[in-house]
Amino acid sequence: MEFVSGKVLTKNGFQKGYLGFEKRKIIETGKEKSPEKPVAKGLIVPSFVNAHTHIGDSFIKKRKMKLPRDIEKLVAPPNGLKHNLLRKATEKELIDGMETSIDYMIKSGTSVFCDFREDGIVGICLLKTALSSWNISSVILSRPDELNYRKSEIDILLNNSDGIGLSSISDWDYSELQKISKHVKKKKKLFAIHASERLRENIEDILDLKPDFLVHMIKATESDLEQVKDSEIPIVLCPRSNNFYGFLPNFKLLKKVGVELALGSDNAMLNNPSILDEIIFVRKKTNIFSTEELLNFATFNARKVLNLECHILGSNSKAEFIVIDKKTLKPLYVSL
Ligand SMILES: [Zn+2]
């Protein structure tokens, strides 16, 4: 058996102690010093959940292009640069790029990611091919090939993915969004949407779509956030991605309103898909959230947002954890 010791993140905060593990399973836990020399000492955290990715555009990062720091020009469908590049890329290029990101996520302690996959059913199939040889769980949110609702297409997408994840309401004819959301809810799958990223969008319209969660909300006002909180809808923040375009989430306001938060790394063409790097970035920008809160967003909260089983590090649970340095938060040991 091997041991790690330090402080273990639980649902009730950090608790001093150790974990003993063997063959991918936690065998024993304790609140005192570990019985044998630990393989790593530090903050012991359940594996991360990256709650918002687009790993389909990983191949673009490999091209080392200069990308426009403008959301509309770069990522808005159908004519943003990213979508043109996605259409022209070969399947091999797309899959190789996705596998590079998957490998990166596993090495940085992520055991689950929620991908907003473009390109309809073809996009889902490519992601599933990329996933086939890796030990990582995914929540795949797909989207229609074009910006309109077709019943047969949504049926196919929902049969092959965990739900639908769309770009913002500003890109769409609202009545099409209503039809999609209704269809997804009827099938009891996840429906999520980017919101108030480039500009403030009408919160009533967004909430009427009954989203399971929203991504960004950086241009939202206090009253928008209050309404989101009252509707019990979580927000996934992607601070490094916002920073690329010259913005940041309003951490102070988010904390004040107390909306439920999780973290995502967004487009893989912009940033590596490491949730730990996302946390380190936020810590550099603000001290509004404690390290414990940020780690909570990326572990317990994110699982709640995606309706996943809560992963508590206890006897008999899977040995899926990461040990990080308590000062720098750099990974010291990854068990996945
Ligand atoms: Zn996104």
Residues whose N, C-alpha, C, O or C-beta is under 5 A from the ligand:
A	BS01	ZN	D266
